[in-house]
């Protein structure tokens, strides 16, 4: 019998991590060799454990799952990334693929399907939640520029124009222009609505 596929699990919720590990360990050909709770621990843990597939949550402290996937893709390409997230947002899917992830599934995927996704990713195939793929194609890529995205990221935390300007080293006028453009592009009522819509689409 061939060696089991070596897995790394990265999720900041220990309970979720433990449940995923228990489910995947039921499969004879899968072995969980490392678990971490922070995105900035992924690369070292994958390297130390010689992991072949990293299952990454999107929202983690230190480094989010998309940034961790990009890091693995650049520094440790033999370890493939599978994003496993609660947040099935089309923008996240697009960003995950751009970051070099091999797959993207949501956490309520049935256990057998998740195990199958892991096997396919390990073989070098791409696996994407079909409903999310259709939604991603329908919604298209983010209409926001990089600067508009940065401004909305700070705005989403409730920062005033002055605070956003200070944090991003921009003038208040420039911040207002970016906010106005973002409101127009998202068809939002105000900047809070623009930030909420961009966040819901996974553009931030």
N, C-alpha and C positions, 0 to 999 in steps of 0.2 A: 504493500500500500504506500502511496506517495505521502510525503510530509504534509501536515496540515498547513493551511494558509495562516500566516502570522498577522494578528490584528492589533492595532492600537486604538483605544477608545478615548476621545477627548470631549468631555462635557462637564460644565461647572456644577451640575447637580449630581451629587454622589448616588442618589437613589436611582436616577435615570441610568447612570453609568453602570451601576450594579445590575439593574434589570436587563439592560442590553447585553452585558457580559454573560449573565445566566442563560439568556435565550440563545446567544450565539454559540456558547460552549456545549449546547445540546447537540450541535452538529459535529459529526465525527471528523470532518475535514477542515474545521475552523478552530483556531486556538487564540485566545486573548492573551497577548504577551506583555501588554503595558496599558496603564490607565492614567490619564492626567486630567486635572480640573481647570487648567489654564492654557490658553492658546500659545503663550510664549514658551511652554514646556514641550510642545509637540515635536519640534525638530530633534532635540537632543534625545527625547524618549524613543522616538522612531529609530534613530540611529543606534542607540544603545541596545534596543531590543531586536534590531534587525527586522522591523515590521515590514510587511508587504502591502498592507492596506490600512489606511488611517481613516476611522469613522469620526468625522468632525461636526460638532454642533456649530451653529453660526455665531450665536452671542455668548462670548466667553471673556473673562477678564484677561488682561495682558496683551492679547492679540485675538481678533475675532477669527472664526473658522475660515473665512474667505482669504484673509491675509496668511493664515497658517498653511492653507492649501497652496497658495502661491509660493511660499517659502519652501515647502516640500518639493514642489515642482521644479524649483530652481536649484536647490541644494541637495536634494535626495530623490531624484526622479524615479528610482527603483521602488519607492514607496508611493503607491497611488492613493489619492484622496477620494473619499465618498462623503459628501455632505449629508448628514442626517439631522433634520431640523423640524421644530414645531412650526417655524415660520415659512410656509409654502408661498413665498412671494415671487412673482415673475422676475422682478429686478434682481433678486438674490440668485436665482437660477442662472441668469445671463452673466452676472458678475462671477459666479462660481466657475462657469465654463471658461470665462476669460482668464481666470486665475490659474487654470490648468487642472481643475478638479476632474475626475473621471466619471463622477456620478452625483446625483442629487435626488434624495428621497425624503419623504416626510416621516415623522416619528410614528404615526399611526399605521404605517405600512405593516401588513401581516408578517410574522416572524419568518415564515418560509420564503416569502418574497424578498425580505431583507437579506437573508442568507444567500439567496440566489443572486441578488445584486452584488454582494461582496465577491462571490465567485466570478461573476462576469467582469467586475472591475479588476480583479487579480489577473484575469486572462488578457487584460489590455483593452477590454471593450468599454463603451460608454453606456451608462445607465441613467435614464432620466424619468422621473415620475411623469407618465403620459398626459395627465390632466394639466399639470403645471407647464409642460412643454407647449401645449396648445394655447394656454393662457398667456405664456411669455411671448409667443409669436403674435398673438392678437394685440397685446399691449405695446409691443415694440420696445426699443431701447429708450433709455432716459433722455428726455429732451433738454435736460439741464447741462450747463457747462460745468467744468470742474469748480470754478469759483462760486457759482450759484449753489452748487451742492455743498461746498464748505460753509457758506453763509447759512444755508438752511439747517445744516447739522448743529450749528451753534444756536440757531433760532429755536430748534426743536426742544432745547433744554431751557427755553424761556428767557434767553439773553436779550437785553435791550439793544437798540441800534448802537449805542455807545459801547456796550460790552462786546458786541460782535466785532465792531471796528477795532477795539483795543486788542482783542484776542487774535484777530487775523492780520493785524498791522495794516489796516485799510482806513481810508477817510470815511466819515459817516455818510457823506454824499455817495461814495462808491457803494457802500453797503446798501443804502436805500435803492440805488439803481439795480443792484443784483437781486434784491428782494422783489422789486417791482417786476423785473423780467421773469423771475421764478413764479410769481403769482399769475402773470399773464400766460406762461407756458403750461401751467397745471390747471388753469381755468378756476383757480381758487378765489375765495372771497377776501381773504387777508393772508398775512404771512403765516399765522398759526395753522390755518387750513392748508396752505401750500406745503408747509413742513409735514403736516399729518398725512397728506396725500402722497408726498414723495416717500415718506417712511413706509406707508402701507404698500407701495409698489416695490419697495426694496431698493430704491435709488440712493438712499443715504448710507 
